[in-house]
């Protein structure tokens, strides 16, 4: 499917009668969203004394948009990302449509209740996208659209639009524009963003007039741009004598001046609004014809609060390219705090809530009342709820992934090179699993050893494209783009990579179509994309992130391309297991284990840190006996295994990744001096930490790996070494409370040979030997 399914309003044109009913619902949504926040802060007991928080003003600016969208236009296949601070509006809408039990309405920000921001995994009602980190919720719809198209090879995958309701301040995030400009986006006709253009951020009224710039930026990216600046009342006034001057006055008015006028009485408006200059007299004359209520309504009659204009705009969305609707709104619209520059987190008083109840025809004594079933508003809510009812998603079990393909690498190899080799082997050993693998790269496919896989699997594109270099004999990477390709190439933006990974990793729950997504990027840039990847995991996206090449082993590349902190980040990331294999077979086993955990309700993500340093594979001493080989595999996947045992060790060297070469060389030299050393290869410090934590009564992880890798009867002083920050492995001393010397990288690197760079950082063989002797002598 290359375009979204056709959309149109769900009923006939919005006549005055229908508009009146929709406004009645709008009033109730405004009341409920305000009451949800009010109850959490001023009614519910608060033993801690801390402010609970909430955003009544940010909700109010979205009420008209969300009422129009949910009660007029949404279809079951559509998905909506709601700006974080409007979560109470989403819950109010879901409640009125019968998708939220009323017992949850008083539980905003309470333990087990409605979350602070929309959460797919933690809220009790329908939430399509988790939001809360600025910009990520909006861009998630882009990657959700790509992911839906990708899984359309599965029969029954539904179509539908991907809506994002975005605050204008969110568009300050650079990640938004990285996503908008990616080459994959221009043809996503199912993508619709509605920007809540209230011209306020958290702290202030935005001083400039940025709408024209936003229009140009979206238009230049190939989007359809619809601007809703004024509502029907103002449009009627603009057609009268003096209306042209009034429009020019409003168009030229700075944002802070407009916001200040919202705080004025009708008398003050008549004095201030005409301004100065030649156009002031016609404007004053026009205003003199309006009574005070009409004048006050007219100033607030912006397009984002005019449901007839919103209805028409959504109904005119094209389906062959992305669309953005820039909807001018007033922050706090309909509340006493509307337009105030500090209204972001302000709360209505008890008296103000009573006034709001009166104006919206709500009963403050029964704040959670819905509409009577037989009323026009009640029927509209019931009809919308029935229309948007979705069939439950039945997750399909992902295909079985083998635990061991059976090869034993020989010679010299790198863990980075092993990545591509394993993927190719998987196509032969487990074709059904390989068919579910999708790799993603931000323009580094060849430099991360995915070339062979890309040649085999092809590059995904919505339609087949000509490969103009197919007959060039010197072209080794064959770029065949087609809808059945299993590699997705993005532009150079790591945040886009992990955004797409998160959505590809959520297809098992969104569409019942499990994928096994693997994203590959340079390890130094993992920190650049860590926050959106972490947010994707929080939202239920299960994926594998591969950072390669890594560490100061990239010696000639210099400090700018040498990662230091990523191993410890892997320990600390919830919902994720991090591995740093030392040998090619370790890479195979951990990658297969990571793939087997994807695409299911109890699944998890993984991070693999790989290296370009060649390592002699014979050093792995892979057992030839099948049972012993399986025991080694289980240890590798569990986090560590004994690589060398001596008769009576005086010291243990625990090494990770590429540093096993130095660790083994150090053990040889120590033996020559009469100091026996065990060598343990650590593959996952995170799993070892969980095991130790569980042994101390703080978790529920398996602990057997500690007994096998670090048995109590072989407890000795410990030297730890890795190509990363030394604190990553320092906790290992706590297994048996032994003296420890931690070696690693704590400074920015520099260019040089590996030997020079290792010596500079104190992770070379000499440094390991000295550390061991210091502990034992």
GIPE-V293912 format. One line per field, one symbol per residue. ss: DSSP state (A for helix, B for strand, O for the rest). burial: # if it has 16 or more other ideal C-beta (glycine too) atoms within 10 Angstrom, else .. A space follows every 50 residues. Layout:
ss: ???
burial: ???
This chain:
ss: OOOOOOOOOOOOOOOAAAAAAAAAAAAAAAAAAAAAAAAAAAAOOOOOOO OOOOOAAAAAOOAAAAAAAAAAAOOOOOBBBBOAAAAAAAAAAAAAOOOO OAAAAAAOOOOOOOOOOOOOOOOOOOOOOOOOOOOAAAAAAAAAAAAAAA AAAOOOOOOOOBBBBBBAAAAAOAAAAAAAOOOOOOOOOOBBBBBBBOOB OOOOBOOOOOAAAAAAAAAAOOOBBBBBOBOAAAAAAAOOOOAAAAAAAA AAOOAAAAAAAOOOOAAAAAAAOOOOOOOAAAAAAAAOOOOAAAAAAAAO OBAAAOAAAAAAAAAOOOOOOOBBBBBBOOOOOOOOOOOOOOOOOOOOOA AAAAAAAAAAOOOAAAOOOOOOOOOAAAAAAAAAAAAOOOOOOOOOOOOO OOOOOOOOOOOBBOAAAAAAAAAAAAAAAOAAAAAABBBBBOOOOAAAOO AAAAAAAOBBOOOOOOOOOOOOOOOOOOOOBBOOOOBBBOOOOAAAAAAA AAAAOOAAAAOOOOOBBBBBBOAAAAAAAAAAAAAAAAOOOOOBBBBOOO OOOOAAAOAAAOOOOAAAAAAAOOOBBBBOOOOAAAAAAAAAAAAAOOOO OOOOBBBBBOOOOOBBAAAAOOOOOAAAAAAAAAAAAAOBBBBBOOOOOO BBBBBBAAAAAAAAAAAAAAAAOOOOBBBBBBOOAAAAAAAAAAAOOOOO OOOAAAAAAOOAAAOOBBBBBOOOOOAAAAAAAAAOOOOBBBBOOOOOOO OOOAAAAAAAAOOOAAAAAAAAAAAAO
burial: ..##..#......#...#..##.##################......... .#.#####################..#####################.## ...######...########.############################# ##....###############.#.########.##.############## #...##...##..##.##..#.#########.###.##...##.###.## ..#.#..#####.#....##..###...#..###.##..#....##.### ##############..#...###############.#####.##..##.. .##..##..#.#....##.##....###.###.##..#......#..##. #...#...#...###########.###.##..##########.##..### .####.######....#...........###.#.######..######## ##########################.###.################### #####.#...###########.#.########################## ..#.#########.#.#.##.#......#..#############.#..## #################.##....###################....... #.#.##..##...#.##################.#..#.######...#. ...#..##.######.#######.##.
